[in-house]
Amino acid sequence: MGARCNVCGRRPQYGSKVSHSNRHTNRRFKVNVQHRRIVLDGVARNVYVCTRCLRTMVKVPKERKRAPKSTATRVAPVAATTTTAATTPEATAPATE
């Protein structure tokens, strides 16, 4: 089993170990992967998850419902107009209490 997160796909990174005499030798930075039982796509599975993903899962609610992507829900950018708030009919109407 390689050290790889099944959620985000993080893998080990490679770098150099630097001694006091500034000699560089190759080393591997391993991902902190934990074996956990979590729900992915509505199914409980045993997966390997990095600790960064575990911390994020605590912050994010369990069920996230996303808004459907449609053009009706998007707001079009408003062009700059010369009308002011004082010239609108709502602003000139008398206030009733």
HELIX and SHEET records of a PDB file:
HELIX    1   1 THR A   51  LYS A   59  1                                   9    
HELIX    2   2 ALA A   85  THR A   87  5                                   3    
HELIX    3   3 PRO A   89  THR A   92  1                                   4    
SHEET    1   A 2 GLN A  13  VAL A  18  0                                        
SHEET    2   A 2 HIS A  24  PHE A  29 -1                                        
SHEET    1   B 2 VAL A  33  LEU A  40  0                                        
SHEET    2   B 2 VAL A  43  CYS A  50 -1                                        
END                                                                             
